């Protein structure tokens, strides 16, 4: 599955996108796998309340299932004005 990172998440991880192989059942499980990879992931995912997530371009929660998902994107909350 493709994992996309936007804004400061991308800056902390150092990648805009990567392809991962995962057995994660939910987005939260995927986050735990990523955190365990390297310190830069642990830092980027240290405060999930500061992040939003989309699965296959649909905004969702961290408890969303990943079965059949092709893409997960992580980004900070959007502000308008």
ABEGO torsion letter per residue (X at the ends): XBBBBBEAAAAAAGBABBBBBBABABAAAAAAAAAAABAAAAAAAABAAABBBBBGGBBBBAABBABGBABBBBBBBBBBX
